[in-house]
Amino acid sequence: MDNLIAHILVVDDDDGIRELVKKYLNENNFLVTTAENAEIASQKVNLIKFDLIILDIMMPGKNGLEFIQDHRKNLSTPIILLTAKGEANDRVKGLEIGADDYLPKPFEPKELLLRIKNILKKTAFIEQKRIIEFENVKIDLNKLLINKNNKEYKINNTEKIILEKMINNPGKIFKRENIGKLIALDKERSIDVIITRLRKKIEIDPKKPKFLQTIRGEGYVLWIE
């Protein structure tokens, strides 16, 4: 488990809690995306396949329980609720409608980490396929590495998020706008630079891409089948 990288979404309107959890989980080899409310979280889960969601119940606008009700039919991702003192009824309701665990505030980061690891083991995270091979290329999202012709290239978190989405949707065209939402970047030129960087790690001839192609006027597509 320690060698694997899970992608976790932290949803909480408290800036301090979001940053604390993100920093602690990053230090323990997890990838972390944050959202300050349920609306932003909904946008992210529609674009990214997360391994686990840490969800505050009480937030302005739509609360955590409403978020679960909105997404549980189409969302198999395990959820840990963060609950304030006195929210016992909400904890029970959260578990009834699909949450996997809860942790009362204030909490110790070490306890949160233990609960995360226990849930990921139960959901067989270790067995999930995060390594793909096509022709002379091997992409390992666990180790954040691409091997091409026996030469290794490291990929960063931004590149990993893009590759993960494309690998799970081979042949699907991704508009620059959608890629920008994935990585919280709205400058098209910067997105083009990231794609160019990925091509150097994947393609034999990056100037004539075979796998990560541009669809003129549409966006980008990954052909791996």
N, C-alpha and C positions, 0 to 999 in steps of 0.2 A: 504493500500500500504506500509506503513512504517514497517509493520511486515513481509513483504515478501522479499525474496532475489532473485534479478535478476542477471543473469550472463552476464556481458558486456565485449566485446572485444574492446580494444583501439589500433588502428593501426596508428602509427605516427613514422617517422624516427628521431624525436627530443626527445632525452632521457629525457630532462627536462619536456617537456609537458606530455610524457607518465607517468612519475613518479608523477607529480603534479595531473593529472587526477585520476590516480590509488589511490593515498593517499586520495584525497578528496572523491571519491566515496566509498572507503572502510570505511571511517568515517561516511558515510551516509548509511551503511548497504547493500552495493552492493558487489557482488563478481566480481573481475576484472582479466582478462587475457590480456596480452599485446603482441604486435607484432611490430617489427621495420620496416617491409616492407610488400608489398602485397603478396610476395611469402610465407613468414612465416604465414601470416594471412590466406592464402588459405589452408595451411596444417591444421591449427587449426579449421577452419570452417568445414572441411571434417571429423573432429573427434569429435567435440563438438557442441551441439545445444545451441547457444547463444540466449539471449533474445533481445539483441540490439548490434549494432556495431557503434563505433565512429571512423570515417575514415578520415584521412588527404588526401587531393587531391594530393598535390605535394610531391612525394617521389622518391628517386632514383630507377631506374629500372621501373617496372610497376607502374603507378600512380593509384590513388583512383578510377578514372572513369573507367579505364580498369579493375580494380578489380570488380567493380559492373557489368560491361558488361560480365565478365567471369562467374559470379555466379548468376546473377539475376534470370535466368530461374529455378534454383534449390534451390534458397535461398529466404525464405519468411521473414527472419529476418529484422526488421526495421533498417535503417541506418541514422545516423547524420553525415554530412560532415563537416570537419573543413577546412576553406578556408582562404587563405591569401588575403590581400588587393589587389584589382585589378583583382581578379579572378571572376568577375561578370558573364562572359560568361560560365565559368566552373560550377558555381553554378546552372545556368539555365539548362545546359546540364545534370548535376548530378540529378536534380529533374526530368528531362524528362526521364532519363533512369532507374529511380527507387529509388533514395534516398528519404527519408521521410522529411528531414529538413536539414538546414545548419546553421553554426555558424561561423562568421568571426573571425579571429585572429587579435589582442589578444582578449580574452574573459574572462568574469568573471565566475569562477566555479559555482557560484550560478545560473547563467543563464543557464549553461549547465545542471545542476541538474534539473531545472524546465522543460527544454525541454525533458529530459529523462523521467521524470514522466508523462508528458503530452502524449508522444508517447506510453508509456507502458499502460496507461489507454485506449488509443484508440485501441490498439491491443489486448485488453482484457487479459492482462497478469494475472490479478487477478483470472480469471476464468480457467487458465491453471492448469491441474491436476499435482500436485507434491507430492501427498500423495498416497502411495500404501500399501495394506494390503494383507498378505498371511499367512494362518494358524495363528500362535500366534505372528506374527511379523508385525509391522507397521513402515514404513519408511516415515518420513516427511522431504522432502528436503527444504521446506520453513523455518522450525525451526531448521534444521540441527540436527534432533534427530531420534534415532531408539528406539522404544518401543518393548521390548521382555518380555513376561510374566509379564507385568505391571512394568517392570524395565526399566528406561530410560538410554540411552547411547548417548553421544554427538558425532557428527562426524565433522571432520574438512573439510577445503576446498578441500584438496586433495582427501579425501574419498568421498566427495559429487560429485566431477567431475567423478570419476570412477563409482559410483553408478548410477548417472544420465545417463551415456552412456549405462550401462548394463540394466537398467530398461527400457530404450527406445528400447532396442534390446534384449529382452529375448530369450534365447536359442542360441544366437550368441557367438561363441568362440572368445575371445580376446587374441591375442598373447601378451606376455610380452612386446615385442617391441612396439606394438600399445598402450598399457597402458602407457608405458614410455613416448611416444610422448604426450599423453593426459596431463600428469602431469609434463612434462619437467624433466624426470628422466631416466637415461640410465643404471642404475645399477640393474640387474635382482634380486639380493638378496634383495635390498631395496624394490622392488615391491612385492616380496614374503612376506616380513614383513608387508607391508600395507594390503595385502589380508588376512594374518593371523589375523591381528588386526580387520579387518571387520568381519571375521568369528566369532570372540568372541562376537561380538555385534549382529549377526544375527542368528547363529546356536545354537540349543539346545546342540549339542555335536560338538564343533569346530574340533575335531580330526576326526569326521566322518560326513563331511559336506553334507547336503541334498540340499541346495539351491545354495551356491557359491562353485562350484565344480572345481576341476582341471582335465583337459583333458590331459593326459600324452602325452608329445611331442608337444602339441598344445598351451595350455594356460589355460585361465579361462573362465567359463561360469556361468551365473546366471539363474537358473530355478525357475520361479515364477508362472508358469501357470500349 
